[in-house]
């Protein structure tokens, strides 16, 4: 287990606080604000084109000269199943009809995997962000070696001991230990595998006994007390996502923010009904419909996401946001609304309290 001071020195940051990448919600303004405040800001580019990602990195660099993290999706290439996809579309048909939208004839693989995206790797090697992190798995050994040779620090998400072992064997520099409390997509390598659903605390304790790599605790951490608890358990740093959603710098829209401030924040669910992979969000009508008794399995990732996004796009034209992906962790009721720099400062004060 690497200590927090060693980890901070390696990354060139002041505090052991990482803002989770949150593809679609994190922005250059948010990442830069966190980095400027002494933490490690992050951008998730898994849902962006290479050109968009390049611009996001440039925009962030215009706002900070501090290190920040770029996160990529390393899911296995999509496995198409026409029968399963058709069954899922038929299950969603009443919802499309309700919002007056045509049911899609087919679903598309809207998010390519970094594993097969040579242009994305080349862009990262050219721009050389301080940190690159992997979610849903790992890229090739050649890609990891190329990033290492470029001087880029690498991190990868693990939800169990087996994934952590693969991360260490691959030569990645740090492990993000994602507990079941975490909002957004579960980083499991194989979404069909049995999931022990360990809490962040249990996973961190297990990993710090198994690995010499820095372990970053992620899931359910919302305040300084949570940070202190995870560092006491042996984590070198913590990663917070939901805690930053209400910051004005995030891309969360008015509906997302309103729900996070409301009683809805107290009810989150891990579901594949939105994207085709397990992800935790505030319960809405799409999750309830997809998880109802007798529902067929969701289409695979990211084809199910294509359906959800088309449904949400049609509904949102009518001011209906009941089919949106509003990711949030179990700590969502503890979210606080303030500028990101102020939140980092507050988290540090709370963490350091005796």
GUMARMAR-23890 format. One record per residue (C-alpha): z, x, y; residue number from 1. Coordinates in pm, whole numbers. Layout:
// residues N
+--------+--------+--------+-----+
:     zz :     xx :     yy :  nr :
+--------+--------+--------+-----+
:      Z :      X :      Y : NUM :
...
+--------+--------+--------+-----+
END
This chain:
// residues 354
+--------+--------+--------+-----+
:     zz :     xx :     yy :  nr :
+--------+--------+--------+-----+
:      0 :      0 :      0 :   1 :
:   -100 :    139 :    338 :   2 :
:    149 :     98 :    621 :   3 :
:     81 :    -99 :    935 :   4 :
:     85 :    206 :   1169 :   5 :
:   -176 :    382 :    954 :   6 :
:   -391 :     70 :    950 :   7 :
:   -368 :     20 :   1325 :   8 :
:   -453 :    382 :   1392 :   9 :
:   -755 :    366 :   1162 :  10 :
:   -890 :     57 :   1338 :  11 :
:   -791 :    168 :   1687 :  12 :
:   -596 :   -150 :   1766 :  13 :
:   -249 :   -198 :   1911 :  14 :
:   -112 :   -494 :   1716 :  15 :
:   -148 :   -599 :   1348 :  16 :
:   -312 :   -926 :   1451 :  17 :
:   -666 :  -1017 :   1346 :  18 :
:   -843 :  -1328 :   1470 :  19 :
:  -1025 :  -1482 :   1174 :  20 :
:  -1407 :  -1480 :   1195 :  21 :
:  -1448 :  -1862 :   1176 :  22 :
:  -1827 :  -1889 :   1170 :  23 :
:  -1935 :  -2158 :   1415 :  24 :
:  -1602 :  -2159 :   1600 :  25 :
:  -1546 :  -1799 :   1701 :  26 :
:  -1741 :  -1678 :   2003 :  27 :
:  -1800 :  -1346 :   2178 :  28 :
:  -1554 :  -1461 :   2446 :  29 :
:  -1283 :  -1533 :   2188 :  30 :
:  -1336 :  -1211 :   1992 :  31 :
:  -1341 :  -1001 :   2308 :  32 :
:  -1028 :  -1167 :   2448 :  33 :
:   -832 :  -1094 :   2129 :  34 :
:   -957 :   -736 :   2113 :  35 :
:   -881 :   -676 :   2480 :  36 :
:   -529 :   -807 :   2421 :  37 :
:   -468 :   -547 :   2150 :  38 :
:   -563 :   -736 :   1836 :  39 :
:   -886 :   -734 :   1638 :  40 :
:  -1130 :  -1005 :   1742 :  41 :
:  -1387 :  -1127 :   1491 :  42 :
:  -1723 :  -1299 :   1476 :  43 :
:  -1855 :  -1481 :   1170 :  44 :
:  -2234 :  -1446 :   1150 :  45 :
:  -2294 :  -1604 :    810 :  46 :
:  -2443 :  -1915 :    971 :  47 :
:  -2659 :  -1723 :   1220 :  48 :
:  -3000 :  -1565 :   1211 :  49 :
:  -3017 :  -1188 :   1244 :  50 :
:  -3148 :  -1227 :   1599 :  51 :
:  -2860 :  -1457 :   1690 :  52 :
:  -2608 :  -1221 :   1532 :  53 :
:  -2752 :   -925 :   1719 :  54 :
:  -2714 :  -1112 :   2047 :  55 :
:  -2356 :  -1216 :   1964 :  56 :
:  -2260 :   -854 :   1904 :  57 :
:  -2426 :   -745 :   2228 :  58 :
:  -2253 :  -1027 :   2418 :  59 :
:  -1918 :   -923 :   2275 :  60 :
:  -1973 :   -561 :   2368 :  61 :
:  -2046 :   -672 :   2723 :  62 :
:  -1693 :   -819 :   2733 :  63 :
:  -1494 :   -548 :   2555 :  64 :
:  -1507 :   -180 :   2468 :  65 :
:  -1247 :   -234 :   2197 :  66 :
:  -1309 :   -263 :   1821 :  67 :
:  -1406 :   -599 :   1671 :  68 :
:  -1501 :   -732 :   1329 :  69 :
:  -1828 :   -882 :   1205 :  70 :
:  -1798 :  -1106 :    899 :  71 :
:  -2082 :  -1180 :    656 :  72 :
:  -2119 :  -1426 :    366 :  73 :
:  -2176 :  -1253 :     31 :  74 :
:  -2213 :  -1557 :   -192 :  75 :
:  -2424 :  -1541 :   -505 :  76 :
:  -2783 :  -1658 :   -445 :  77 :
:  -2802 :  -2038 :   -457 :  78 :
:  -2845 :  -2198 :   -797 :  79 :
:  -3068 :  -2498 :   -746 :  80 :
:  -3004 :  -2808 :   -957 :  81 :
:  -3240 :  -3092 :   -870 :  82 :
:  -3050 :  -3350 :  -1072 :  83 :
:  -2715 :  -3261 :   -920 :  84 :
:  -2858 :  -3252 :   -568 :  85 :
:  -3026 :  -3591 :   -612 :  86 :
:  -2703 :  -3744 :   -742 :  87 :
:  -2511 :  -3608 :   -445 :  88 :
:  -2766 :  -3746 :   -199 :  89 :
:  -2741 :  -4087 :   -363 :  90 :
:  -2364 :  -4070 :   -328 :  91 :
:  -2406 :  -4003 :     44 :  92 :
:  -2672 :  -4273 :     88 :  93 :
:  -2428 :  -4540 :    218 :  94 :
:  -2307 :  -4301 :    488 :  95 :
:  -2660 :  -4216 :    602 :  96 :
:  -2740 :  -4589 :    607 :  97 :
:  -2428 :  -4658 :    812 :  98 :
:  -2544 :  -4426 :   1089 :  99 :
:  -2904 :  -4545 :   1069 : 100 :
:  -3042 :  -4219 :    937 : 101 :
:  -3296 :  -4163 :    662 : 102 :
:  -3164 :  -4006 :    347 : 103 :
:  -3304 :  -3651 :    313 : 104 :
:  -3565 :  -3623 :     43 : 105 :
:  -3452 :  -3272 :    -49 : 106 :
:  -3184 :  -3024 :     49 : 107 :
:  -3240 :  -2673 :    179 : 108 :
:  -3064 :  -2341 :    131 : 109 :
:  -2971 :  -2319 :    498 : 110 :
:  -2758 :  -2002 :    485 : 111 :
:  -2903 :  -1697 :    309 : 112 :
:  -2662 :  -1455 :    148 : 113 :
:  -2601 :  -1112 :    300 : 114 :
:  -2640 :   -975 :    -53 : 115 :
:  -3017 :  -1025 :    -24 : 116 :
:  -3059 :   -983 :    352 : 117 :
:  -3183 :   -631 :    417 : 118 :
:  -3258 :   -713 :    781 : 119 :
:  -2895 :   -814 :    846 : 120 :
:  -2770 :   -492 :    691 : 121 :
:  -3014 :   -289 :    897 : 122 :
:  -2898 :   -465 :   1214 : 123 :
:  -2533 :   -379 :   1138 : 124 :
:  -2621 :    -18 :   1063 : 125 :
:  -2805 :      0 :   1393 : 126 :
:  -2535 :   -163 :   1609 : 127 :
:  -2239 :    -20 :   1415 : 128 :
:  -1955 :   -262 :   1487 : 129 :
:  -1616 :   -104 :   1418 : 130 :
:  -1544 :   -338 :   1128 : 131 :
:  -1757 :   -540 :    885 : 132 :
:  -1587 :   -785 :    650 : 133 :
:  -1717 :   -968 :    344 : 134 :
:  -1645 :  -1326 :    234 : 135 :
:  -1734 :  -1498 :    -97 : 136 :
:  -1789 :  -1167 :   -274 : 137 :
:  -1928 :   -821 :   -218 : 138 :
:  -2267 :   -676 :   -126 : 139 :
:  -2431 :   -404 :   -332 : 140 :
:  -2274 :    -63 :   -380 : 141 :
:  -2561 :     81 :   -178 : 142 :
:  -2486 :   -151 :    115 : 143 :
:  -2115 :    -63 :    110 : 144 :
:  -2199 :    308 :     98 : 145 :
:  -2444 :    272 :    388 : 146 :
:  -2179 :    100 :    600 : 147 :
:  -1928 :    371 :    510 : 148 :
:  -2173 :    647 :    605 : 149 :
:  -2226 :    469 :    937 : 150 :
:  -1853 :    500 :   1007 : 151 :
:  -1788 :    129 :    970 : 152 :
:  -1450 :     15 :    834 : 153 :
:  -1493 :   -254 :    566 : 154 :
:  -1272 :   -541 :    452 : 155 :
:  -1320 :   -814 :    191 : 156 :
:  -1145 :  -1139 :    105 : 157 :
:   -958 :  -1180 :   -223 : 158 :
:   -789 :  -1495 :   -353 : 159 :
:   -657 :  -1337 :   -672 : 160 :
:   -582 :  -1004 :   -839 : 161 :
:   -917 :   -978 :  -1016 : 162 :
:  -1115 :  -1008 :   -693 : 163 :
:   -886 :   -755 :   -526 : 164 :
:   -948 :   -509 :   -810 : 165 :
:  -1324 :   -545 :   -767 : 166 :
:  -1286 :   -488 :   -393 : 167 :
:  -1088 :   -169 :   -448 : 168 :
:  -1329 :    -44 :   -714 : 169 :
:  -1620 :   -101 :   -475 : 170 :
:  -1473 :    137 :   -219 : 171 :
:  -1399 :   -126 :     46 : 172 :
:  -1128 :    -12 :    290 : 173 :
:   -895 :   -315 :    306 : 174 :
:   -825 :   -647 :    134 : 175 :
:   -782 :   -979 :    313 : 176 :
:   -538 :  -1173 :     95 : 177 :
:   -634 :  -1537 :    149 : 178 :
:   -368 :  -1783 :     41 : 179 :
:   -427 :  -2147 :    -42 : 180 :
:   -289 :  -2253 :    298 : 181 :
:   -587 :  -2105 :    481 : 182 :
:   -832 :  -2321 :    670 : 183 :
:  -1206 :  -2296 :    626 : 184 :
:  -1387 :  -2165 :    323 : 185 :
:  -1193 :  -2024 :     33 : 186 :
:  -1324 :  -1671 :    -23 : 187 :
:  -1333 :  -1691 :   -402 : 188 :
:  -1617 :  -1496 :   -558 : 189 :
:  -1697 :  -1771 :   -811 : 190 :
:  -1632 :  -2125 :   -686 : 191 :
:  -1651 :  -2255 :  -1044 : 192 :
:  -1373 :  -2025 :  -1169 : 193 :
:  -1018 :  -2145 :  -1231 : 194 :
:   -822 :  -2104 :   -909 : 195 :
:   -449 :  -2030 :   -934 : 196 :
:   -419 :  -2139 :   -568 : 197 :
:   -154 :  -1882 :   -486 : 198 :
:     26 :  -1908 :   -155 : 199 :
:    -30 :  -1632 :     97 : 200 :
:    321 :  -1497 :     40 : 201 :
:    281 :  -1476 :   -339 : 202 :
:    -66 :  -1322 :   -315 : 203 :
:     47 :  -1061 :    -65 : 204 :
:    344 :   -960 :   -281 : 205 :
:    125 :   -936 :   -588 : 206 :
:   -139 :   -729 :   -412 : 207 :
:     92 :   -480 :   -241 : 208 :
:    224 :   -396 :   -589 : 209 :
:   -128 :   -357 :   -730 : 210 :
:   -322 :   -169 :   -464 : 211 :
:   -289 :    126 :   -231 : 212 :
:   -529 :    -40 :     14 : 213 :
:   -407 :   -216 :    330 : 214 :
:   -344 :   -583 :    258 : 215 :
:   -408 :   -833 :    537 : 216 :
:   -225 :  -1164 :    498 : 217 :
:   -434 :  -1474 :    576 : 218 :
:   -340 :  -1839 :    546 : 219 :
:    -83 :  -2059 :    720 : 220 :
:     25 :  -1797 :    975 : 221 :
:     61 :  -1960 :   1315 : 222 :
:    339 :  -1785 :   1507 : 223 :
:    543 :  -1469 :   1538 : 224 :
:    788 :  -1572 :   1269 : 225 :
:    500 :  -1604 :   1024 : 226 :
:    367 :  -1264 :   1127 : 227 :
:    707 :  -1102 :   1079 : 228 :
:    748 :  -1264 :    738 : 229 :
:    414 :  -1133 :    612 : 230 :
:    473 :   -783 :    744 : 231 :
:    815 :   -787 :    577 : 232 :
:    640 :   -880 :    250 : 233 :
:    429 :   -567 :    277 : 234 :
:    116 :   -677 :    462 : 235 :
:    -36 :   -416 :    692 : 236 :
:   -163 :   -689 :    925 : 237 :
:   -215 :  -1064 :    947 : 238 :
:   -522 :  -1277 :   1006 : 239 :
:   -495 :  -1604 :   1199 : 240 :
:   -774 :  -1858 :   1236 : 241 :
:   -645 :  -2210 :   1302 : 242 :
:   -402 :  -2069 :   1559 : 243 :
:   -698 :  -1974 :   1782 : 244 :
:   -906 :  -2293 :   1758 : 245 :
:   -745 :  -2461 :   2060 : 246 :
:   -804 :  -2155 :   2279 : 247 :
:  -1056 :  -2238 :   2553 : 248 :
:  -1272 :  -1947 :   2437 : 249 :
:  -1342 :  -2104 :   2096 : 250 :
:  -1653 :  -2314 :   2032 : 251 :
:  -1454 :  -2612 :   1900 : 252 :
:  -1586 :  -2935 :   2054 : 253 :
:  -1382 :  -3214 :   2211 : 254 :
:  -1348 :  -3412 :   1886 : 255 :
:  -1230 :  -3108 :   1692 : 256 :
:   -972 :  -3028 :   1959 : 257 :
:   -853 :  -3386 :   1986 : 258 :
:   -799 :  -3412 :   1611 : 259 :
:   -618 :  -3080 :   1600 : 260 :
:   -378 :  -3207 :   1867 : 261 :
:   -321 :  -3533 :   1680 : 262 :
:   -143 :  -3650 :   1366 : 263 :
:   -461 :  -3567 :   1174 : 264 :
:   -368 :  -3201 :   1189 : 265 :
:    -88 :  -3268 :    939 : 266 :
:   -332 :  -3374 :    668 : 267 :
:   -577 :  -3114 :    546 : 268 :
:   -756 :  -3098 :    212 : 269 :
:   -937 :  -2837 :     10 : 270 :
:  -1276 :  -2986 :    -76 : 271 :
:  -1630 :  -2896 :   -177 : 272 :
:  -1759 :  -3226 :    -39 : 273 :
:  -1876 :  -3079 :    291 : 274 :
:  -2041 :  -2751 :    200 : 275 :
:  -2053 :  -2728 :   -177 : 276 :
:  -1779 :  -2462 :   -187 : 277 :
:  -1402 :  -2519 :   -161 : 278 :
:  -1295 :  -2526 :    202 : 279 :
:   -989 :  -2669 :    381 : 280 :
:  -1033 :  -2905 :    672 : 281 :
:   -878 :  -3203 :    842 : 282 :
:   -941 :  -3509 :    628 : 283 :
:  -1218 :  -3733 :    758 : 284 :
:  -1449 :  -3996 :    612 : 285 :
:  -1688 :  -3746 :    456 : 286 :
:  -1406 :  -3571 :    271 : 287 :
:  -1253 :  -3902 :    164 : 288 :
:  -1591 :  -4030 :     43 : 289 :
:  -1675 :  -3708 :   -141 : 290 :
:  -1334 :  -3689 :   -307 : 291 :
:  -1311 :  -4058 :   -404 : 292 :
:  -1257 :  -4139 :   -771 : 293 :
:  -1586 :  -4142 :   -957 : 294 :
:  -1768 :  -3920 :   -710 : 295 :
:  -2027 :  -3686 :   -861 : 296 :
:  -1991 :  -3310 :   -811 : 297 :
:  -2110 :  -3202 :   -470 : 298 :
:  -2443 :  -3025 :   -453 : 299 :
:  -2411 :  -2647 :   -464 : 300 :
:  -2353 :  -2426 :   -163 : 301 :
:  -2513 :  -2426 :     87 : 302 :
:  -2730 :  -2727 :     -5 : 303 :
:  -2440 :  -2971 :     29 : 304 :
:  -2381 :  -2825 :    374 : 305 :
:  -2738 :  -2913 :    466 : 306 :
:  -2668 :  -3278 :    379 : 307 :
:  -2340 :  -3279 :    571 : 308 :
:  -2494 :  -3126 :    879 : 309 :
:  -2779 :  -3377 :    883 : 310 :
:  -2531 :  -3663 :    841 : 311 :
:  -2308 :  -3532 :   1118 : 312 :
:  -2604 :  -3474 :   1351 : 313 :
:  -2711 :  -3838 :   1316 : 314 :
:  -2358 :  -3974 :   1349 : 315 :
:  -2268 :  -3759 :   1648 : 316 :
:  -2557 :  -3910 :   1841 : 317 :
:  -2351 :  -4230 :   1830 : 318 :
:  -2027 :  -4054 :   1924 : 319 :
:  -1910 :  -4062 :   1562 : 320 :
:  -1755 :  -3733 :   1445 : 321 :
:  -1615 :  -3857 :   1114 : 322 :
:  -1857 :  -3644 :    915 : 323 :
:  -1801 :  -3311 :   1090 : 324 :
:  -1668 :  -2993 :    934 : 325 :
:  -1340 :  -2956 :   1122 : 326 :
:  -1180 :  -2671 :    931 : 327 :
:   -806 :  -2619 :    964 : 328 :
:   -526 :  -2466 :    761 : 329 :
:   -199 :  -2620 :    650 : 330 :
:    -27 :  -2478 :    957 : 331 :
:   -253 :  -2682 :   1187 : 332 :
:     30 :  -2892 :   1341 : 333 :
:    170 :  -2565 :   1481 : 334 :
:   -147 :  -2487 :   1681 : 335 :
:    -91 :  -2416 :   2051 : 336 :
:   -335 :  -2449 :   2337 : 337 :
:   -365 :  -2151 :   2569 : 338 :
:   -608 :  -1869 :   2650 : 339 :
:   -651 :  -1626 :   2362 : 340 :
:   -503 :  -1329 :   2548 : 341 :
:   -191 :  -1530 :   2628 : 342 :
:   -164 :  -1641 :   2267 : 343 :
:   -180 :  -1280 :   2143 : 344 :
:     90 :  -1183 :   2392 : 345 :
:    307 :  -1475 :   2281 : 346 :
:    258 :  -1393 :   1914 : 347 :
:    365 :  -1034 :   1977 : 348 :
:    677 :  -1142 :   2168 : 349 :
:    772 :  -1386 :   1891 : 350 :
:    707 :  -1132 :   1617 : 351 :
:    923 :   -868 :   1786 : 352 :
:   1220 :  -1095 :   1845 : 353 :
:   1529 :   -989 :   1654 : 354 :
+--------+--------+--------+-----+
END
